[in-house]
Amino acid sequence: MDSVYKVIEIIGSSPKSWEEATENALNTASKSLKEIRVAEVKDLDVRLENGKIAAYRAKLRVSFKFSD
């Protein structure tokens, strides 16, 4: 059986950690994307406010299967 997948990039954020930022991104994406197969963390960064970390951010490349 042949399959076709689409790859997109998403960014999640969290005030606590990069792990939570990743989970937030995938939890939100899974509400509208079906059959997510792979998530690859591409970049990690932080957003600063007044010289302090305000948010951890994770950029992910996500692939999901097209359905009929």
Jmol script that loads the backbone (N, CA, C; Angstrom):
load data "model"
ATOM      1  N   MET A   1       0.842  -1.180   0.000  1.00  0.00           N
ATOM      2  CA  MET A   1       0.000   0.000   0.000  1.00  0.00           C
ATOM      3  C   MET A   1       0.891   1.248   0.000  1.00  0.00           C
ATOM      4  N   ASP A   2       0.638   2.153  -0.929  1.00  0.00           N
ATOM      5  CA  ASP A   2       1.393   3.396  -1.019  1.00  0.00           C
ATOM      6  C   ASP A   2       0.841   4.418  -0.040  1.00  0.00           C
ATOM      7  N   SER A   3       1.732   5.253   0.489  1.00  0.00           N
ATOM      8  CA  SER A   3       1.333   6.305   1.412  1.00  0.00           C
ATOM      9  C   SER A   3       1.955   7.622   0.986  1.00  0.00           C
ATOM     10  N   VAL A   4       1.270   8.709   1.309  1.00  0.00           N
ATOM     11  CA  VAL A   4       1.769  10.044   1.037  1.00  0.00           C
ATOM     12  C   VAL A   4       1.727  10.826   2.342  1.00  0.00           C
ATOM     13  N   TYR A   5       2.820  11.532   2.630  1.00  0.00           N
ATOM     14  CA  TYR A   5       2.934  12.300   3.860  1.00  0.00           C
ATOM     15  C   TYR A   5       3.212  13.759   3.545  1.00  0.00           C
ATOM     16  N   LYS A   6       2.740  14.624   4.392  1.00  0.00           N
ATOM     17  CA  LYS A   6       3.020  16.052   4.304  1.00  0.00           C
ATOM     18  C   LYS A   6       3.897  16.419   5.487  1.00  0.00           C
ATOM     19  N   VAL A   7       4.835  17.352   5.265  1.00  0.00           N
ATOM     20  CA  VAL A   7       5.730  17.818   6.323  1.00  0.00           C
ATOM     21  C   VAL A   7       5.492  19.308   6.518  1.00  0.00           C
ATOM     22  N   ILE A   8       5.286  19.698   7.780  1.00  0.00           N
ATOM     23  CA  ILE A   8       5.102  21.104   8.120  1.00  0.00           C
ATOM     24  C   ILE A   8       6.012  21.455   9.298  1.00  0.00           C
ATOM     25  N   GLU A   9       6.194  22.739   9.539  1.00  0.00           N
ATOM     26  CA  GLU A   9       6.921  23.185  10.721  1.00  0.00           C
ATOM     27  C   GLU A   9       5.954  23.883  11.663  1.00  0.00           C
ATOM     28  N   ILE A  10       6.111  23.594  12.943  1.00  0.00           N
ATOM     29  CA  ILE A  10       5.310  24.246  13.971  1.00  0.00           C
ATOM     30  C   ILE A  10       6.249  24.702  15.085  1.00  0.00           C
ATOM     31  N   ILE A  11       5.796  25.684  15.864  1.00  0.00           N
ATOM     32  CA  ILE A  11       6.583  26.184  16.985  1.00  0.00           C
ATOM     33  C   ILE A  11       5.703  26.166  18.222  1.00  0.00           C
ATOM     34  N   GLY A  12       6.207  25.547  19.283  1.00  0.00           N
ATOM     35  CA  GLY A  12       5.511  25.535  20.564  1.00  0.00           C
ATOM     36  C   GLY A  12       6.299  26.355  21.568  1.00  0.00           C
ATOM     37  N   SER A  13       5.599  26.862  22.575  1.00  0.00           N
ATOM     38  CA  SER A  13       6.286  27.630  23.607  1.00  0.00           C
ATOM     39  C   SER A  13       5.803  27.226  24.988  1.00  0.00           C
ATOM     40  N   SER A  14       6.632  27.547  25.978  1.00  0.00           N
ATOM     41  CA  SER A  14       6.335  27.233  27.375  1.00  0.00           C
ATOM     42  C   SER A  14       7.151  28.151  28.271  1.00  0.00           C
ATOM     43  N   PRO A  15       6.579  28.563  29.377  1.00  0.00           N
ATOM     44  CA  PRO A  15       7.372  29.350  30.327  1.00  0.00           C
ATOM     45  C   PRO A  15       8.310  28.479  31.167  1.00  0.00           C
ATOM     46  N   LYS A  16       8.185  27.143  31.059  1.00  0.00           N
ATOM     47  CA  LYS A  16       8.922  26.233  31.938  1.00  0.00           C
ATOM     48  C   LYS A  16      10.114  25.525  31.297  1.00  0.00           C
ATOM     49  N   SER A  17       9.924  24.945  30.079  1.00  0.00           N
ATOM     50  CA  SER A  17      10.996  24.127  29.514  1.00  0.00           C
ATOM     51  C   SER A  17      10.797  23.895  28.023  1.00  0.00           C
ATOM     52  N   TRP A  18      11.891  23.450  27.364  1.00  0.00           N
ATOM     53  CA  TRP A  18      11.791  23.080  25.956  1.00  0.00           C
ATOM     54  C   TRP A  18      10.957  21.820  25.790  1.00  0.00           C
ATOM     55  N   GLU A  19      11.040  20.905  26.747  1.00  0.00           N
ATOM     56  CA  GLU A  19      10.233  19.682  26.664  1.00  0.00           C
ATOM     57  C   GLU A  19       8.749  20.011  26.677  1.00  0.00           C
ATOM     58  N   GLU A  20       8.362  20.915  27.567  1.00  0.00           N
ATOM     59  CA  GLU A  20       6.952  21.309  27.628  1.00  0.00           C
ATOM     60  C   GLU A  20       6.542  22.077  26.372  1.00  0.00           C
ATOM     61  N   ALA A  21       7.446  22.873  25.825  1.00  0.00           N
ATOM     62  CA  ALA A  21       7.159  23.586  24.576  1.00  0.00           C
ATOM     63  C   ALA A  21       6.891  22.591  23.451  1.00  0.00           C
ATOM     64  N   THR A  22       7.680  21.519  23.408  1.00  0.00           N
ATOM     65  CA  THR A  22       7.488  20.465  22.406  1.00  0.00           C
ATOM     66  C   THR A  22       6.144  19.784  22.601  1.00  0.00           C
ATOM     67  N   GLU A  23       5.830  19.424  23.833  1.00  0.00           N
ATOM     68  CA  GLU A  23       4.538  18.779  24.127  1.00  0.00           C
ATOM     69  C   GLU A  23       3.372  19.688  23.770  1.00  0.00           C
ATOM     70  N   ASN A  24       3.476  20.977  24.098  1.00  0.00           N
ATOM     71  CA  ASN A  24       2.403  21.920  23.766  1.00  0.00           C
ATOM     72  C   ASN A  24       2.173  21.983  22.257  1.00  0.00           C
ATOM     73  N   ALA A  25       3.248  22.032  21.497  1.00  0.00           N
ATOM     74  CA  ALA A  25       3.121  22.093  20.038  1.00  0.00           C
ATOM     75  C   ALA A  25       2.441  20.841  19.502  1.00  0.00           C
ATOM     76  N   LEU A  26       2.877  19.670  19.962  1.00  0.00           N
ATOM     77  CA  LEU A  26       2.304  18.421  19.450  1.00  0.00           C
ATOM     78  C   LEU A  26       0.876  18.202  19.918  1.00  0.00           C
ATOM     79  N   ASN A  27       0.577  18.555  21.158  1.00  0.00           N
ATOM     80  CA  ASN A  27      -0.797  18.411  21.654  1.00  0.00           C
ATOM     81  C   ASN A  27      -1.764  19.277  20.871  1.00  0.00           C
ATOM     82  N   THR A  28      -1.350  20.498  20.577  1.00  0.00           N
ATOM     83  CA  THR A  28      -2.206  21.397  19.806  1.00  0.00           C
ATOM     84  C   THR A  28      -2.341  20.922  18.364  1.00  0.00           C
ATOM     85  N   ALA A  29      -1.228  20.539  17.744  1.00  0.00           N
ATOM     86  CA  ALA A  29      -1.264  20.085  16.345  1.00  0.00           C
ATOM     87  C   ALA A  29      -2.101  18.824  16.191  1.00  0.00           C
ATOM     88  N   SER A  30      -2.055  17.932  17.167  1.00  0.00           N
ATOM     89  CA  SER A  30      -2.780  16.663  17.047  1.00  0.00           C
ATOM     90  C   SER A  30      -4.299  16.842  17.113  1.00  0.00           C
ATOM     91  N   LYS A  31      -4.764  18.007  17.534  1.00  0.00           N
ATOM     92  CA  LYS A  31      -6.210  18.269  17.552  1.00  0.00           C
ATOM     93  C   LYS A  31      -6.766  18.439  16.144  1.00  0.00           C
ATOM     94  N   SER A  32      -5.921  18.921  15.216  1.00  0.00           N
ATOM     95  CA  SER A  32      -6.415  19.130  13.852  1.00  0.00           C
ATOM     96  C   SER A  32      -5.708  18.270  12.803  1.00  0.00           C
ATOM     97  N   LEU A  33      -4.533  17.735  13.125  1.00  0.00           N
ATOM     98  CA  LEU A  33      -3.815  16.872  12.197  1.00  0.00           C
ATOM     99  C   LEU A  33      -3.982  15.425  12.632  1.00  0.00           C
ATOM    100  N   LYS A  34      -4.401  14.595  11.725  1.00  0.00           N
ATOM    101  CA  LYS A  34      -4.580  13.174  12.035  1.00  0.00           C
ATOM    102  C   LYS A  34      -3.369  12.387  11.556  1.00  0.00           C
ATOM    103  N   GLU A  35      -3.091  11.329  12.253  1.00  0.00           N
ATOM    104  CA  GLU A  35      -2.007  10.403  11.910  1.00  0.00           C
ATOM    105  C   GLU A  35      -0.645  11.083  11.818  1.00  0.00           C
ATOM    106  N   ILE A  36      -0.298  11.870  12.859  1.00  0.00           N
ATOM    107  CA  ILE A  36       1.057  12.401  12.941  1.00  0.00           C
ATOM    108  C   ILE A  36       1.994  11.215  13.131  1.00  0.00           C
ATOM    109  N   ARG A  37       3.029  11.138  12.310  1.00  0.00           N
ATOM    110  CA  ARG A  37       3.927   9.976  12.332  1.00  0.00           C
ATOM    111  C   ARG A  37       5.264  10.287  12.981  1.00  0.00           C
ATOM    112  N   VAL A  38       5.833  11.457  12.665  1.00  0.00           N
ATOM    113  CA  VAL A  38       7.170  11.786  13.146  1.00  0.00           C
ATOM    114  C   VAL A  38       7.205  13.262  13.517  1.00  0.00           C
ATOM    115  N   ALA A  39       7.886  13.573  14.612  1.00  0.00           N
ATOM    116  CA  ALA A  39       8.146  14.957  14.988  1.00  0.00           C
ATOM    117  C   ALA A  39       9.639  15.079  15.264  1.00  0.00           C
ATOM    118  N   GLU A  40      10.277  15.981  14.570  1.00  0.00           N
ATOM    119  CA  GLU A  40      11.717  16.180  14.694  1.00  0.00           C
ATOM    120  C   GLU A  40      11.974  17.593  15.224  1.00  0.00           C
ATOM    121  N   VAL A  41      12.640  17.700  16.357  1.00  0.00           N
ATOM    122  CA  VAL A  41      12.971  19.014  16.900  1.00  0.00           C
ATOM    123  C   VAL A  41      14.100  19.597  16.063  1.00  0.00           C
ATOM    124  N   LYS A  42      13.840  20.731  15.443  1.00  0.00           N
ATOM    125  CA  LYS A  42      14.812  21.368  14.547  1.00  0.00           C
ATOM    126  C   LYS A  42      15.621  22.437  15.258  1.00  0.00           C
ATOM    127  N   ASP A  43      14.976  23.244  16.083  1.00  0.00           N
ATOM    128  CA  ASP A  43      15.652  24.349  16.761  1.00  0.00           C
ATOM    129  C   ASP A  43      15.046  24.557  18.141  1.00  0.00           C
ATOM    130  N   LEU A  44      15.879  25.027  19.046  1.00  0.00           N
ATOM    131  CA  LEU A  44      15.436  25.441  20.367  1.00  0.00           C
ATOM    132  C   LEU A  44      15.916  26.869  20.573  1.00  0.00           C
ATOM    133  N   ASP A  45      15.032  27.721  21.099  1.00  0.00           N
ATOM    134  CA  ASP A  45      15.453  29.074  21.434  1.00  0.00           C
ATOM    135  C   ASP A  45      14.633  29.576  22.614  1.00  0.00           C
ATOM    136  N   VAL A  46      14.938  30.779  23.051  1.00  0.00           N
ATOM    137  CA  VAL A  46      14.198  31.390  24.148  1.00  0.00           C
ATOM    138  C   VAL A  46      13.785  32.792  23.757  1.00  0.00           C
ATOM    139  N   ARG A  47      12.679  33.230  24.339  1.00  0.00           N
ATOM    140  CA  ARG A  47      12.230  34.617  24.169  1.00  0.00           C
ATOM    141  C   ARG A  47      12.579  35.338  25.459  1.00  0.00           C
ATOM    142  N   LEU A  48      13.199  36.502  25.328  1.00  0.00           N
ATOM    143  CA  LEU A  48      13.653  37.251  26.496  1.00  0.00           C
ATOM    144  C   LEU A  48      12.787  38.478  26.741  1.00  0.00           C
ATOM    145  N   GLU A  49      12.608  38.786  27.995  1.00  0.00           N
ATOM    146  CA  GLU A  49      11.967  40.034  28.421  1.00  0.00           C
ATOM    147  C   GLU A  49      12.800  40.608  29.553  1.00  0.00           C
ATOM    148  N   ASN A  50      13.265  41.828  29.387  1.00  0.00           N
ATOM    149  CA  ASN A  50      14.097  42.490  30.394  1.00  0.00           C
ATOM    150  C   ASN A  50      15.310  41.640  30.782  1.00  0.00           C
ATOM    151  N   GLY A  51      15.898  40.965  29.790  1.00  0.00           N
ATOM    152  CA  GLY A  51      17.092  40.182  30.028  1.00  0.00           C
ATOM    153  C   GLY A  51      16.868  38.833  30.691  1.00  0.00           C
ATOM    154  N   LYS A  52      15.620  38.458  30.906  1.00  0.00           N
ATOM    155  CA  LYS A  52      15.316  37.172  31.538  1.00  0.00           C
ATOM    156  C   LYS A  52      14.483  36.317  30.586  1.00  0.00           C
ATOM    157  N   ILE A  53      14.587  35.001  30.748  1.00  0.00           N
ATOM    158  CA  ILE A  53      13.834  34.085  29.885  1.00  0.00           C
ATOM    159  C   ILE A  53      12.345  34.199  30.191  1.00  0.00           C
ATOM    160  N   ALA A  54      11.573  34.543  29.171  1.00  0.00           N
ATOM    161  CA  ALA A  54      10.118  34.633  29.302  1.00  0.00           C
ATOM    162  C   ALA A  54       9.442  33.388  28.751  1.00  0.00           C
ATOM    163  N   ALA A  55      10.074  32.744  27.765  1.00  0.00           N
ATOM    164  CA  ALA A  55       9.478  31.547  27.175  1.00  0.00           C
ATOM    165  C   ALA A  55      10.544  30.712  26.481  1.00  0.00           C
ATOM    166  N   TYR A  56      10.401  29.415  26.620  1.00  0.00           N
ATOM    167  CA  TYR A  56      11.211  28.456  25.871  1.00  0.00           C
ATOM    168  C   TYR A  56      10.426  28.113  24.617  1.00  0.00           C
ATOM    169  N   ARG A  57      11.119  28.030  23.475  1.00  0.00           N
ATOM    170  CA  ARG A  57      10.437  27.724  22.220  1.00  0.00           C
ATOM    171  C   ARG A  57      11.110  26.559  21.523  1.00  0.00           C
ATOM    172  N   ALA A  58      10.285  25.703  20.943  1.00  0.00           N
ATOM    173  CA  ALA A  58      10.784  24.557  20.182  1.00  0.00           C
ATOM    174  C   ALA A  58      10.159  24.577  18.796  1.00  0.00           C
ATOM    175  N   LYS A  59      11.016  24.544  17.769  1.00  0.00           N
ATOM    176  CA  LYS A  59      10.538  24.459  16.384  1.00  0.00           C
ATOM    177  C   LYS A  59      10.629  22.998  15.975  1.00  0.00           C
ATOM    178  N   LEU A  60       9.509  22.454  15.506  1.00  0.00           N
ATOM    179  CA  LEU A  60       9.453  21.048  15.118  1.00  0.00           C
ATOM    180  C   LEU A  60       9.067  20.900  13.658  1.00  0.00           C
ATOM    181  N   ARG A  61       9.627  19.887  13.029  1.00  0.00           N
ATOM    182  CA  ARG A  61       9.179  19.455  11.711  1.00  0.00           C
ATOM    183  C   ARG A  61       8.313  18.234  11.959  1.00  0.00           C
ATOM    184  N   VAL A  62       7.064  18.302  11.519  1.00  0.00           N
ATOM    185  CA  VAL A  62       6.074  17.263  11.790  1.00  0.00           C
ATOM    186  C   VAL A  62       5.591  16.654  10.488  1.00  0.00           C
ATOM    187  N   SER A  63       5.525  15.338  10.417  1.00  0.00           N
ATOM    188  CA  SER A  63       4.964  14.692   9.231  1.00  0.00           C
ATOM    189  C   SER A  63       3.700  13.942   9.615  1.00  0.00           C
ATOM    190  N   PHE A  64       2.722  14.013   8.711  1.00  0.00           N
ATOM    191  CA  PHE A  64       1.456  13.329   8.937  1.00  0.00           C
ATOM    192  C   PHE A  64       0.980  12.729   7.620  1.00  0.00           C
ATOM    193  N   LYS A  65       0.207  11.680   7.749  1.00  0.00           N
ATOM    194  CA  LYS A  65      -0.248  10.927   6.587  1.00  0.00           C
ATOM    195  C   LYS A  65      -1.518  11.559   6.009  1.00  0.00           C
ATOM    196  N   PHE A  66      -1.546  11.689   4.689  1.00  0.00           N
ATOM    197  CA  PHE A  66      -2.776  12.113   4.019  1.00  0.00           C
ATOM    198  C   PHE A  66      -3.776  10.988   4.082  1.00  0.00           C
ATOM    199  N   SER A  67      -5.028  11.326   4.313  1.00  0.00           N
ATOM    200  CA  SER A  67      -6.066  10.290   4.333  1.00  0.00           C
ATOM    201  C   SER A  67      -6.961  10.436   3.108  1.00  0.00           C
ATOM    202  N   ASP A  68      -7.597   9.350   2.764  1.00  0.00           N
ATOM    203  CA  ASP A  68      -8.483   9.341   1.591  1.00  0.00           C
ATOM    204  C   ASP A  68      -9.760  10.099   1.856  1.00  0.00           C
TER     205      ASP A  68
END
end "model"
wireframe off; spacefill off
backbone 0.3
color backbone group
